[in-house]
Amino acid sequence: MFYALVILAAASRCFPHPPNFACIGALGLFAGCYLRGRLSPIVPLAALLLSDLAGHWLELPGMGFYSPIAMVGVYGGFALAASLGRLLQRQRGPFRVAAAACGSAVIFFLLSNLGVWASGMYPATWEGLVACYTAALPFFRYTLAGDLVYTGVLFGAFEMVRLQLPQRLWGGKAILPA
C-alpha cells in the first residue's frame, strides 16, 4: 500500500489539474500520521522526485527541475507536512486533520515562495520578497483546496478501511511499514 500511494501521488501530478492542486502535501500528512519510524518525510519527497523526473522526461509544463534553491523550498515544505502529520498520530479527528491540512498548505506556501525569492527570481529586497508572496497568492487557494480534498480522501478512505479490519490486525497504532 505504501508504494502504491507514492506511485499514485506521483502519477496524479502528471494529469491535468489546476496549478498547485496536488496530493503531495496530503500524502506527507498521511505518511507522518500512519507510518512507523522517522522516515515519513521520504514518502512525499519520493513522490515529488518521481513526478519531477517524469515531468522533466515528458517535458510537462510546470514540472521537472528548475532552480535548486527554489526546489529546496518546495521539497522542504512537503517534508514538513510529514512532520506535521506526526502530530496527528495520537489524536485524529475531522477538525484536527483539516487544521493540519491548512497548516501544511501555509507551510508549503511560506517555504516554497521563500525559495523562489531566494533563488533570484525577485529582487533580494524586502519589496522583492513582498512582490514574490503577493504574486503567489492566487496559487495558494489551489494548494489549500488540494491539501483539504486529498487529505480528506486519504484519511477518510484509510479510516473506513481500518474500521472494517479486526483491531488485532492494527492494534490502534501505526500499521504501515516504515
C-alpha positions, 0 to 999 in steps of 0.5 A: 500500500505504501508504494502504491500511494507514492506511485499514485501521488506521483502519477496524479501530478502528471494529469491535468489539474489546476496549478498547485492542486496536488496530493503531495502535501496530503500524502506527507500528512498521511505518511507522518500520521500512519507510518512507523519510524522517522522516515515519513518525510521520504514518502512525499519527497519520493513522490515529488522526485518521481513526478519531477523526473517524469515531468522533466522526461515528458517535458510537462509544463510546470514540472521537472527541475528548475532552480535548486534553491527554489526546489529546496523550498518546495521539497522542504515544505512537503517534508514538513507536512510529514512532520506535521502529520506526526502530530496527528498520530495520537489524536485524529479527528475531522477538525484536527486533520483539516487544521493540519491540512491548512497548516501544511498548505501555509507551510508549503506556501511560506517555504516554497515562495521563500525559495523562489525569492531566494533563488533570484527570481525577485529582487533580494529586497524586502519589496522583492520578497513582498512582490514574490508572496503577493504574486503567489497568492492566487496559487495558494487557494489551489494548494489549500483546496488540494491539501483539504480534498486529498487529505480528506480522501486519504484519511477518510478512505484509510479510516473506513478501511481500518474500521472494517479490519479486526483491531488485532490486525492494527492494534490502534497504532501505526500499521504501515511499514516504515 
